[in-house]
Amino acid sequence: MESQSTYWQENLRLILICLVIWFIVSFGFGVLLVDELNNIRLGGYKLGFWFAQQGSIYAFLGLIFWYGKKMNDLDKKYNVEDK
């Protein structure tokens, strides 16, 4: 029973990390810091605009793959992996 509780706590920790990164990238970089980031150019586009339009999508895709990898590792650690 304790291992199930620990497994769930580690899972929630991963979810919280993903949500914090998601918030920082989408709201922080795309809305709050857009004026400061627009002073930097990336491929001819203002960085704030790039984050709001494309950068956040790349970050979200990265989070999906990162979360999947970490959950597979967590499943192996607690011996609950699919076979």
LOLOFI-451186 format. One record per atom (N, C-alpha, C): residue in one letter; chain; atom name; z, y, x. Coordinates in steps of 0.001 Angstrom, whole numbers, plus 500000, padded with zeros to 6 digits. Atoms other than C-alpha are relative to their C-alpha. Layout:
+-------+-------+---------+--------+--------+--------+
| marba | kekol | drenmar |      Z |      Y |      X |
+-------+-------+---------+--------+--------+--------+
|     a |     A |      CA |      Z |      Y |      X |
...
+-------+-------+---------+--------+--------+--------+
***
This chain:
+-------+-------+---------+--------+--------+--------+
| marba | kekol | drenmar |      Z |      Y |      X |
+-------+-------+---------+--------+--------+--------+
|     m |     A |       N | 500000 | 498812 | 500815 |
|     m |     A |      CA | 500000 | 500000 | 500000 |
|     m |     A |       C | 500000 | 501260 | 500865 |
|     e |     A |       N | 499945 | 498836 | 499125 |
|     e |     A |      CA | 500793 | 502361 | 502845 |
|     e |     A |       C | 498648 | 500282 | 500644 |
|     s |     A |       N | 501313 | 499793 | 499385 |
|     s |     A |      CA | 497387 | 501782 | 504459 |
|     s |     A |       C | 499031 | 500645 | 499016 |
|     q |     A |       N | 500854 | 499355 | 501008 |
|     q |     A |      CA | 495696 | 502752 | 501159 |
|     q |     A |       C | 500300 | 501490 | 499911 |
|     s |     A |       N | 499592 | 498598 | 500053 |
|     s |     A |      CA | 497671 | 505982 | 501083 |
|     s |     A |       C | 499506 | 500750 | 501231 |
|     t |     A |       N | 500470 | 499382 | 498761 |
|     t |     A |      CA | 496830 | 506746 | 504710 |
|     t |     A |       C | 498484 | 500147 | 499988 |
|     y |     A |       N | 501465 | 499947 | 500119 |
|     y |     A |      CA | 493166 | 505917 | 504093 |
|     y |     A |       C | 499588 | 501178 | 499115 |
|     w |     A |       N | 500338 | 498928 | 500933 |
|     w |     A |      CA | 493067 | 508304 | 501127 |
|     w |     A |       C | 500315 | 501369 | 500602 |
|     q |     A |       N | 499665 | 498730 | 499359 |
|     q |     A |      CA | 494818 | 511075 | 503100 |
|     q |     A |       C | 498953 | 500385 | 501036 |
|     e |     A |       N | 501042 | 499707 | 499007 |
|     e |     A |      CA | 492271 | 510784 | 505907 |
|     e |     A |       C | 498679 | 500362 | 499324 |
|     n |     A |       N | 501204 | 499679 | 500768 |
|     n |     A |      CA | 489447 | 510806 | 503348 |
|     n |     A |       C | 500085 | 501429 | 499466 |
|     l |     A |       N | 499813 | 498637 | 500509 |
|     l |     A |      CA | 490846 | 513974 | 501738 |
|     l |     A |       C | 499909 | 501034 | 501113 |
|     r |     A |       N | 500101 | 499086 | 498850 |
|     r |     A |      CA | 491144 | 515568 | 505183 |
|     r |     A |       C | 498536 | 500260 | 500359 |
|     l |     A |       N | 501431 | 499838 | 499727 |
|     l |     A |      CA | 487435 | 514934 | 505812 |
|     l |     A |       C | 499325 | 500871 | 498939 |
|     i |     A |       N | 500572 | 499204 | 501092 |
|     i |     A |      CA | 486544 | 516373 | 502401 |
|     i |     A |       C | 500389 | 501459 | 500161 |
|     l |     A |       N | 499536 | 498625 | 499815 |
|     l |     A |      CA | 488658 | 519472 | 503093 |
|     l |     A |       C | 499253 | 500675 | 501145 |
|     i |     A |       N | 500755 | 499447 | 498869 |
|     i |     A |      CA | 486944 | 519996 | 506459 |
|     i |     A |       C | 498583 | 500358 | 499549 |
|     c |     A |       N | 501349 | 499729 | 500503 |
|     c |     A |      CA | 483532 | 519733 | 504762 |
|     c |     A |       C | 499978 | 501227 | 499094 |
|     l |     A |       N | 499959 | 498856 | 500913 |
|     l |     A |      CA | 484532 | 522223 | 502064 |
|     l |     A |       C | 500228 | 501315 | 500734 |
|     v |     A |       N | 499754 | 498784 | 499217 |
|     v |     A |      CA | 485845 | 524735 | 504609 |
|     v |     A |       C | 498733 | 500421 | 500734 |
|     i |     A |       N | 501254 | 499675 | 499301 |
|     i |     A |      CA | 482657 | 524542 | 506675 |
|     i |     A |       C | 498962 | 500490 | 499007 |
|     w |     A |       N | 500938 | 499601 | 501037 |
|     w |     A |      CA | 480570 | 524780 | 503501 |
|     w |     A |       C | 500275 | 501435 | 499559 |
|     f |     A |       N | 499636 | 498653 | 500416 |
|     f |     A |      CA | 482472 | 527909 | 502414 |
|     f |     A |       C | 499659 | 501022 | 501077 |
|     i |     A |       N | 500267 | 499063 | 498908 |
|     i |     A |      CA | 482203 | 529566 | 505831 |
|     i |     A |       C | 498510 | 500257 | 500148 |
|     v |     A |       N | 501441 | 499849 | 499804 |
|     v |     A |      CA | 478476 | 528917 | 506141 |
|     v |     A |       C | 499347 | 500705 | 498814 |
|     s |     A |       N | 500693 | 499441 | 501163 |
|     s |     A |      CA | 477456 | 529751 | 502577 |
|     s |     A |       C | 500528 | 501371 | 499621 |
|     f |     A |       N | 499451 | 498733 | 500456 |
|     f |     A |      CA | 479825 | 532533 | 501555 |
|     f |     A |       C | 500265 | 500946 | 501171 |
|     g |     A |       N | 499681 | 499161 | 498844 |
|     g |     A |      CA | 480985 | 533775 | 504955 |
|     g |     A |       C | 498765 | 500559 | 500683 |
|     f |     A |       N | 501199 | 499567 | 499286 |
|     f |     A |      CA | 477657 | 533882 | 506797 |
|     f |     A |       C | 498934 | 500558 | 499069 |
|     g |     A |       N | 501053 | 499582 | 500924 |
|     g |     A |      CA | 475441 | 534326 | 503742 |
|     g |     A |       C | 500319 | 501236 | 499192 |
|     v |     A |       N | 499626 | 498860 | 500834 |
|     v |     A |      CA | 477437 | 537038 | 501955 |
|     v |     A |       C | 500878 | 500999 | 500766 |
|     l |     A |       N | 499031 | 499086 | 499393 |
|     l |     A |      CA | 480441 | 538498 | 503816 |
|     l |     A |       C | 499535 | 500595 | 501328 |
|     l |     A |       N | 500385 | 499547 | 498658 |
|     l |     A |      CA | 479015 | 538734 | 507337 |
|     l |     A |       C | 498513 | 500278 | 500128 |
|     v |     A |       N | 501457 | 499867 | 499946 |
|     v |     A |      CA | 475373 | 539263 | 506404 |
|     v |     A |       C | 499566 | 501262 | 500740 |
|     d |     A |       N | 500400 | 498758 | 499330 |
|     d |     A |      CA | 475235 | 542869 | 507638 |
|     d |     A |       C | 500139 | 499895 | 501518 |
|     e |     A |       N | 499810 | 500167 | 498557 |
|     e |     A |      CA | 476661 | 542000 | 511058 |
|     e |     A |       C | 498986 | 499008 | 500575 |
|     l |     A |       N | 500945 | 501008 | 499514 |
|     l |     A |      CA | 474449 | 538914 | 511385 |
|     l |     A |       C | 498561 | 500502 | 499969 |
|     n |     A |       N | 501361 | 499475 | 500071 |
|     n |     A |      CA | 471347 | 540900 | 510423 |
|     n |     A |       C | 499614 | 500792 | 501241 |
|     n |     A |       N | 500310 | 499327 | 498735 |
|     n |     A |      CA | 471605 | 542693 | 513782 |
|     n |     A |       C | 499412 | 499031 | 501015 |
|     i |     A |       N | 500527 | 501045 | 499118 |
|     i |     A |      CA | 470584 | 539399 | 515415 |
|     i |     A |       C | 498757 | 499415 | 499349 |
|     r |     A |       N | 501246 | 500560 | 500533 |
|     r |     A |      CA | 467066 | 538022 | 515027 |
|     r |     A |       C | 499835 | 498553 | 500466 |
|     l |     A |       N | 500267 | 501408 | 499706 |
|     l |     A |      CA | 466101 | 534353 | 514882 |
|     l |     A |       C | 498590 | 499699 | 499515 |
|     g |     A |       N | 501387 | 500281 | 500358 |
|     g |     A |      CA | 462405 | 533567 | 514956 |
|     g |     A |       C | 499342 | 501140 | 499237 |
|     g |     A |       N | 500573 | 498844 | 500671 |
|     g |     A |      CA | 461575 | 537093 | 513810 |
|     g |     A |       C | 500713 | 500391 | 498711 |
|     y |     A |       N | 499257 | 499710 | 501233 |
|     y |     A |      CA | 463983 | 536961 | 510849 |
|     y |     A |       C | 501422 | 500425 | 500339 |
|     k |     A |       N | 498608 | 499610 | 499823 |
|     k |     A |      CA | 467367 | 538595 | 510515 |
|     k |     A |       C | 500881 | 498778 | 499777 |
|     l |     A |       N | 499174 | 501203 | 500038 |
|     l |     A |      CA | 470073 | 536003 | 511115 |
|     l |     A |       C | 500770 | 499872 | 498693 |
|     g |     A |       N | 499298 | 500063 | 501283 |
|     g |     A |      CA | 472024 | 536908 | 507959 |
|     g |     A |       C | 499097 | 499489 | 498898 |
|     f |     A |       N | 500979 | 500472 | 500986 |
|     f |     A |      CA | 468917 | 536419 | 505847 |
|     f |     A |       C | 499701 | 498528 | 500219 |
|     w |     A |       N | 500313 | 501395 | 499679 |
|     w |     A |      CA | 468137 | 533163 | 507652 |
|     w |     A |       C | 501119 | 499072 | 499524 |
|     f |     A |       N | 498888 | 500827 | 500457 |
|     f |     A |      CA | 471633 | 531788 | 506971 |
|     f |     A |       C | 500026 | 499890 | 498492 |
|     a |     A |       N | 499956 | 500021 | 501462 |
|     a |     A |      CA | 471452 | 532760 | 503313 |
|     a |     A |       C | 498876 | 499150 | 499423 |
|     q |     A |       N | 501157 | 500696 | 500552 |
|     q |     A |      CA | 468027 | 531168 | 502842 |
|     q |     A |       C | 499821 | 498581 | 500530 |
|     q |     A |       N | 500295 | 501309 | 499419 |
|     q |     A |      CA | 467711 | 528256 | 505263 |
|     q |     A |       C | 501149 | 499409 | 500798 |
|     g |     A |       N | 498941 | 500498 | 499124 |
|     g |     A |      CA | 470650 | 527991 | 507633 |
|     g |     A |       C | 501066 | 499226 | 499259 |
|     s |     A |       N | 498971 | 500704 | 500768 |
|     s |     A |      CA | 473092 | 526997 | 504943 |
|     s |     A |       C | 499506 | 498625 | 499559 |
|     i |     A |       N | 500553 | 501305 | 500389 |
|     i |     A |      CA | 470766 | 524197 | 503817 |
|     i |     A |       C | 500094 | 499021 | 501168 |
|     y |     A |       N | 499889 | 500867 | 498821 |
|     y |     A |      CA | 470629 | 522811 | 507374 |
|     y |     A |       C | 501451 | 499614 | 500247 |
|     a |     A |       N | 498579 | 500301 | 499815 |
|     a |     A |      CA | 474410 | 523062 | 507630 |
|     a |     A |       C | 500465 | 498967 | 498976 |
|     f |     A |       N | 499612 | 500946 | 501036 |
|     f |     A |      CA | 474828 | 521215 | 504319 |
|     f |     A |       C | 499451 | 498607 | 500307 |
|     l |     A |       N | 500567 | 501301 | 499634 |
|     l |     A |      CA | 472482 | 518431 | 505435 |
|     l |     A |       C | 500762 | 499385 | 501161 |
|     g |     A |       N | 499197 | 500485 | 498883 |
|     g |     A |      CA | 474392 | 518166 | 508692 |
|     g |     A |       C | 501349 | 499478 | 499545 |
|     l |     A |       N | 498713 | 500443 | 500539 |
|     l |     A |      CA | 477640 | 517908 | 506748 |
|     l |     A |       C | 499882 | 498650 | 499299 |
|     i |     A |       N | 500198 | 501276 | 500692 |
|     i |     A |      CA | 476247 | 515067 | 504640 |
|     i |     A |       C | 499956 | 498847 | 501000 |
|     f |     A |       N | 500107 | 501064 | 499001 |
|     f |     A |      CA | 475313 | 513005 | 507696 |
|     f |     A |       C | 501309 | 499824 | 500763 |
|     w |     A |       N | 498730 | 500067 | 499284 |
|     w |     A |      CA | 478565 | 513872 | 509502 |
|     w |     A |       C | 501049 | 499288 | 499147 |
|     y |     A |       N | 499030 | 500627 | 500896 |
|     y |     A |      CA | 480662 | 512889 | 506474 |
|     y |     A |       C | 499704 | 498502 | 499846 |
|     g |     A |       N | 500372 | 501413 | 500107 |
|     g |     A |      CA | 478740 | 509633 | 506070 |
|     g |     A |       C | 500419 | 499208 | 501219 |
|     k |     A |       N | 499614 | 500669 | 498745 |
|     k |     A |      CA | 479316 | 508718 | 509721 |
|     k |     A |       C | 501510 | 499854 | 500081 |
|     k |     A |       N | 498536 | 500042 | 499913 |
|     k |     A |      CA | 483012 | 509611 | 509590 |
|     k |     A |       C | 500592 | 499029 | 498974 |
|     m |     A |       N | 499499 | 500928 | 501014 |
|     m |     A |      CA | 483517 | 507647 | 506358 |
|     m |     A |       C | 499728 | 498554 | 500407 |
|     n |     A |       N | 500268 | 501347 | 499488 |
|     n |     A |      CA | 481825 | 504587 | 507881 |
|     n |     A |       C | 501030 | 499616 | 501059 |
|     d |     A |       N | 498983 | 500259 | 498983 |
|     d |     A |      CA | 484190 | 504886 | 510849 |
|     d |     A |       C | 501359 | 499750 | 499354 |
|     l |     A |       N | 498726 | 500152 | 500702 |
|     l |     A |      CA | 487152 | 505269 | 508485 |
|     l |     A |       C | 500069 | 498656 | 499270 |
|     d |     A |       N | 500051 | 501291 | 500686 |
|     d |     A |      CA | 486067 | 502238 | 506460 |
|     d |     A |       C | 500230 | 498852 | 500979 |
|     k |     A |       N | 499802 | 501040 | 498986 |
|     k |     A |      CA | 485891 | 500142 | 509628 |
|     k |     A |       C | 501442 | 499982 | 500485 |
|     k |     A |       N | 498620 | 499896 | 499519 |
|     k |     A |      CA | 489300 | 501403 | 510756 |
|     k |     A |       C | 500974 | 499319 | 499038 |
|     y |     A |       N | 499099 | 500578 | 500998 |
|     y |     A |      CA | 490929 | 500286 | 507506 |
|     y |     A |       C | 499463 | 498708 | 499393 |
|     n |     A |       N | 500579 | 501276 | 500390 |
|     n |     A |      CA | 488739 | 497196 | 507080 |
|     n |     A |       C | 499625 | 499960 | 498500 |
|     v |     A |       N | 500478 | 499931 | 501402 |
|     v |     A |      CA | 487235 | 498271 | 503730 |
|     v |     A |       C | 498486 | 500227 | 499960 |
|     e |     A |       N | 501437 | 499755 | 499902 |
|     e |     A |      CA | 483612 | 498379 | 504855 |
|     e |     A |       C | 499219 | 499023 | 499127 |
|     d |     A |       N | 500901 | 500868 | 500726 |
|     d |     A |      CA | 480727 | 496973 | 502842 |
|     d |     A |       C | 499403 | 498984 | 500960 |
|     k |     A |       N | 500561 | 501041 | 499119 |
|     k |     A |      CA | 479336 | 493728 | 504159 |
|     k |     A |       C | 498673 | 499549 | 499486 |
+-------+-------+---------+--------+--------+--------+
***
